[in-house]
Amino acid sequence: QVQLVESGGGLVQPGGSLRLSCAASGFGLDYYAVGWFRQAPGKEREGVACISYSDGRTYYAESVKGRFTISRDNAENTVSLQMNSLKPEDTAVYSCAAVNNVCNSNYYSYDYWGQGTQVTVSS
């Protein structure tokens, strides 16, 4: 089966770190741009980061730039999101998505989605 599965979410104090993983099954992420999105209760879905499949270029939302890092592990067929200096406003359900195209901000264009993992930043 073709699927994406996120893991690594949890409860962390402000200033702490979490590393999210997006694992692909049934297909390879090699030729897919992979993005991370998040959605908090009562708020619209927001693109957080994306990594290209061709040149490895990365993109970040202004709200997370300098704090989050997206990367690939081809051997594990995964994409990770390292989140540092977490803030309460980072609290959301984080989902990864893959698109057989370049990175873009239109989440409707993505081909596959994971189920999401909860990240809660609270003291």
C-alpha positions in Angstrom: 0.0 0.0 0.0 1.0 3.6 -0.6 1.1 5.7 2.5 2.9 8.3 4.6 3.2 7.9 8.3 4.4 10.7 10.6 6.0 10.1 14.0 7.9 11.9 16.7 5.2 14.3 17.9 4.6 14.8 21.6 4.6 17.3 24.5 7.6 19.6 24.9 8.3 22.7 26.9 8.9 26.0 25.3 12.4 26.2 24.0 12.6 22.5 23.6 13.1 20.4 20.5 11.4 17.7 18.6 12.2 15.7 15.5 9.4 14.6 13.3 9.7 11.8 10.8 7.7 11.1 7.6 8.1 7.6 6.4 6.9 6.5 3.0 5.7 3.0 2.2 4.8 1.6 -1.2 6.7 4.2 -3.1 10.0 6.1 -3.0 10.3 9.7 -2.1 13.2 10.2 -4.5 11.1 12.0 -7.1 8.7 13.7 -4.8 8.9 17.1 -3.2 7.9 16.6 0.4 6.3 19.3 2.5 5.3 19.6 6.1 2.0 21.3 7.0 0.4 22.1 10.3 -3.0 23.0 11.5 -4.0 24.3 14.9 -7.6 24.3 16.2 -9.6 27.1 14.6 -6.8 28.1 12.2 -6.1 27.4 8.6 -3.6 24.8 7.4 -0.2 26.3 7.1 2.8 25.2 5.0 5.8 24.9 7.3 8.6 23.6 5.2 9.3 21.8 1.9 12.2 20.0 0.3 12.6 19.6 -3.5 13.3 16.3 -5.1 15.6 17.6 -7.8 18.1 20.1 -6.3 17.4 19.6 -2.6 16.3 23.2 -2.2 14.4 23.9 1.0 11.7 26.4 1.8 10.4 27.6 5.2 7.6 29.6 6.5 8.7 32.9 7.9 7.4 31.8 11.3 9.7 28.9 11.5 12.8 30.0 9.6 15.9 29.6 11.5 14.3 27.2 14.0 13.1 24.3 11.8 15.2 22.2 9.4 13.8 19.8 6.8 16.0 17.0 5.4 15.9 13.7 3.6 17.3 10.3 4.4 17.2 8.3 1.2 18.3 5.1 2.8 15.4 5.2 5.2 13.0 6.7 2.6 12.1 9.3 5.1 11.9 13.1 5.4 12.4 14.7 8.8 11.6 18.0 10.4 13.9 19.1 13.1 12.2 21.6 15.3 14.2 23.7 17.7 13.4 26.6 20.0 9.8 25.6 20.0 7.1 28.1 21.0 3.6 27.6 22.2 2.3 28.9 18.9 3.9 25.9 17.2 1.3 23.7 18.8 -0.6 21.9 16.0 -1.1 18.7 14.2 1.8 18.3 11.8 1.3 16.4 8.6 3.7 15.5 5.8 2.7 15.4 2.2 4.4 14.3 -1.1 3.9 15.7 -4.5 5.3 14.5 -7.8 6.3 18.0 -8.7 8.2 20.9 -7.3 7.5 22.4 -3.8 4.5 24.6 -3.8 2.2 26.2 -1.3 -1.0 24.7 -2.7 -1.8 21.8 -0.4 -4.5 20.6 -2.8 -1.8 19.7 -5.3 -0.1 17.1 -3.1 -0.6 13.5 -4.0 -0.2 11.8 -0.6 -0.8 12.8 3.0 0.1 11.3 6.3 -2.3 11.0 9.2 -0.7 13.7 11.2 1.1 13.8 14.5 0.3 16.1 17.4 2.9 18.6 18.6 2.1 20.4 21.9 4.4 23.1 23.2 3.4 24.0 26.8 5.0 24.7 30.1 
